[in-house]
Amino acid sequence: MTLLTLAIPVALLVAAGAVVAFIWAVRTDQFEDLDTPQRRMLLDDPPERPKP
């Protein structure tokens, strides 16, 4: 029973931290552009070949 008195507040603190981190990420536009990073590697120029 004493373990629950410690585990429940710790779990609530971890959950509150996750909510705060999510709200911070949304407010700082971390989720604004999810498509470009995956396509950027396809749009890069190919490496130049060394001239002999």
N, C-alpha and C positions, 0 to 999 in steps of 0.2 A: 504494500500500500504506500509506503514512503517513496518508493521508486516512481509511482505515478505523480506524486506531488512535485517531483523534479522533472519528469519527462514531459508532462503536459505544458508547463511554461516554456521549456526549451523548444518544443515543437511549435508553439505559438510564436515565439521569437523568430524562428527560422522561416515560418510562413509569412510573417510580417516583413521580414527582410526581402523575401522573394517578391512580395507585392510592391515594396518600395523600389526595388531594382527594376521591375517591369515598368512602373510609372515613370521612373527616371529615363529609361530607354525610349519610351514613347514620346516624352516631352523633348528629348534631345534629338529627335528624328533618326534614331538608329534603324528604324524599319522602313524608311522612306523609299529606298531604291534597292529592291531585292533581286532584280533581274540583270542589271548591268555587270556586276562582278562575274557572273557565270559566263556572260557573252564576251567579256573583254579579252579573254584568252583567244577567242576565235578571230578577233579583229586586229590583233597585233601583227606587225610586219614580220615576215620571216627573217631569220638571221642572214646576214650577208655572207657570201662565200669568200674565202680569202683568194686574192688574185695571185697567180703563180709568178 
